[in-house]
């Protein structure tokens, strides 16, 4: 590599020695990095994998860059060797030697054939060549590290999830949750296909699952894209909860069926009590609208019988939703029966309240010595006769009680007045 026109002022011997030492250190560092890149586990995997998609395209470009990188390094090595030979000619280099060294170390002295973008050759200064090698190395390492990171993270996680999926499938089969018979069974089939396809895609095209970090200059800066994996994991967790619910049904089915049967029985007894009370109200209370009491819904008893049959057959996945529905409807039926009883017996409650009010006023006037007042006795007897007769007309009886109350209040006011005047005089 001869140089006829040195780049800039001619170096002295100390400058040349320092430049050669620095270039030697850079050469050693670059060689170490290239050998590490050559031996990188990710690179070996990429060379041996059947790649597809974006990974195949980027790896083909990266292989070309690595080949170019070694060509640059060989040219750099040759230039450095030539410079060392020039410096070794004499202990005290001549000006001609120093001029030749200056041109080699500072000038565009390195020509590499077969340049990028279809050029026949490229010419560099040694510092520019080092910079170019660093760029190619960083770009190549970025691809290798990203692919290796995806391969290191996702397949292992997919395998663990697939193992959990297999355990869940076995558990689902034990409780009768199967594809085509239960939604959870269909979900398990979909998750199985998703994981199988995801593993194939990750192995063949890892860079399709890489999300670069914004603003990061570190090799492989970013993270594996786990969106599909996370979605499958959440779906499997949902299925597992459904299976656990079915298992809980299998463990608690008998006790829950007994509770449902008991609630329905209480509802039936309450409705029977309401029907009996309605007959009593119709006999004892006149001129009152008494609501009709419906019978127990036969559909709930039919569903209960179906649930018992599901339990006997071990069809837990069918029993689970039916039992939940029955528990809710049984409680609603008991509430309806209680409301019906309350509505039917309301007139009796009104009559009882009027009776209590009448007797309370009678006791009050007795404490004031007015129990034998003829008008009070007459109105008390009239009200009592209405309230204790059958059928009782509540509207008329209430008016009679009110008349008694007003008469009692007037007499009580009159009895208190002399005492008030006596207190005023004193």
NORJOQUI-V969240 format. One line per field, one symbol per residue. phi: phi as a letter, one per 20 degrees, with the letter a starting at -180 (. if undefined). burial: + if it has 24 or more other ideal C-beta (glycine too) atoms within 12 Angstrom, else -. Layout:
phi = ???
burial = ???
This chain:
phi = .ecdcgenfffeffffffffffffffffffffffffffeffffffffeeeecmffffffgffgfffgffffffffffffffffffffefcfdffffffffffffedefddddfmfflmffbccceffffffffffffffffgffffffffffefgfffffffffffffffffffdnecgndbgffffffffffffffffffffebfffdddfefmedfgmfqbfedgffffffffffffffffffffffffdgfffffffffffffffffffffffffffffedddlcedffefeffffffffffffffgffemeffefgffffffffffffffffffffffffegfffffffffffffffffffffemdfefgfffffffffffffdecfeeffffffffffffffffffffffeggffffffff
burial = +-+--+---++----+--++--++-++--+--++--++-+-++-++--+-+---+--++--++-++-++++++-+++-++-+++-++-----+---++++++++++++++++-----------+++-+++-+++-++++++++++++++++-+++-++--++-++--++-++--++++---++++-+++-++-++--++-++++++++++--------++-+-++--++--++-++--++-++-+++-++--+--++--++-++-+++-++--++-++--++-++--+-+--+--+---+--++-+++-++---+++++++++--++-++--++-++--++-++++++-++--++-++--++--+----+-----+--++-+++-++----+++-+++-++-+++-++--+---------------
